[in-house]
Amino acid sequence: MATALLEIVDLGDGEVVLQRADDEGAEPLVSIQFSPETSAYLMENNLEVAKAMIQAGIQAAAQLAELANIEVDAQEHEGSAEGRTLH
């Protein structure tokens, strides 16, 4: 996958989006919508909370991708051991 510069933008209406910096008008990659009640509770720190949420999501996706690669590697390794019995 090509590397893209991403930006987190507070749209000012309770919505924070993650989008490609060079792709104006495109649909955001991630959108987080805070209700007015939540915004009041966060004391207008929506952007900081959204950043933490996006970072956690990216880390979780990376861990899942790594796990999927490990599972694929394990399956390939198991396939090469067919016909053998390990005691």
Secondary structure, 3 states (H helix, E strand, C coil): CCCCCEEEEECCCCEEEEEECCCCCCCCCEEEECCHHHHHHCCCCHHHHHHHHHHHHHHHHHHHHHHHHHHHHHHHHHHHCCCCCCC
